[in-house]
Amino acid sequence: MTQSTLQSHAAQAEQAASQASVSPDLRVRRWVWKMAIATLALMAVGSATRVMNAGLACPDWPLCYGQLVPSQQMNLQVFLEWFHRLDASLIGLMAIGLVGLSLWYWRALPAWLPWASGLALGLIIFQGILGGLTVTQLLRFDIVTAHLATALLFFMTLLVIGTALTPYRATGTSGRLPWIGLIAAGLVYAQSILGGVVGSRWAAHQCFGFAELCSVMNYHIFGVVPPTLAVMVLVVSVWRTPALDGRLRSLANAAGGLLILQIALGIATFRLHLQVEPLTVLHQAVGATLLGTLVCFTVLALRDRTAVPRLPEKLLS
């Protein structure tokens, strides 16, 4: 047996041992983060489907033109709607897998995980029902808005699970930061729903073209003020908090940067009268990312506040 063959067998054995040593919480955590990334992509594709007028590109549901893959009718609009459904189906299967993992490893995982996994599964099932209704009810604006609201709730649930399972040693210095983060996340979520109403009612196009529904668009424009102030307060509070964990500082700084980018995208979208579709899609995606960042910050800050802080090494020795 050659040396290269021996090295290959040794590498395979090492890889197998590494996979076998993966802890249940790490396995579940990786699964959850993959679901969260897929959900963010799903919302971006959903936004592209809306701005490209592809919401009814597949006239039936759950199939598309009565087929799993409508190859004969395939064009950009049909592809967007079809791929949106495909991604949603895969996430639904992953949600079932998450429940299975949480039950299979229930002895080695937190007691709350099966319940949280069940909540995520319930949300994605409800999301699928709303997705079907958006087609059968011909894009009725309240159903489309509820579709977005549920998607964001599902996304936040995944982030709470993933962040709660992430290893963390508390410093006990977060103080009121969890509440500031929670308020900021709530305001950003409300602003996202307002944006969903503007999109589902095509309020911006109606206002620019026919001077109608301008009040709906104005609510979204002026509604940016409360979440902006909340995120600014959070960032300043983090800067003024000594001995804070580096991950909390990084998340707060990321939230501040995403806020600036989101405002810039909103201004550009407004100035261009929504004529540049990628800007509109990016605006929604950055908003969801900002919301997710605030959720992760809030969960981590709450863990820092409630857990026993670590003692200095000098005291431990």
Buried (B, 14 or more C-beta within 10 A) or exposed (E): EEEEEEEEEEEEEEEEEEEEEEEBBEBBBEBBBBBBEBBBBBBBBBBBBBBBEBBBBBEBBEEBBEEEEBEEBBEEBBBBBBBBBBBBBEBBEBBEBBBEBBEEBEEEBBEEBBEBBBBBBBBBEBBBEBBBBBBEEEBEBEBBBBBBBBBBBBBBBBBBBBBBBBEBEBBBBBBEBBBBBBBBBBBBBBBBBBBBBBBBBBBBBBBBEEEBBBEBBEBBBEBBEBBBEBBBEBBEBBEEBEEBBEBBBEBBBBBBEBBEBBBEBBEBBBEEEBEBBEBBBBBBBBBBBBBBBBBBBBBBBBBBBEBEEEEEEEEEE
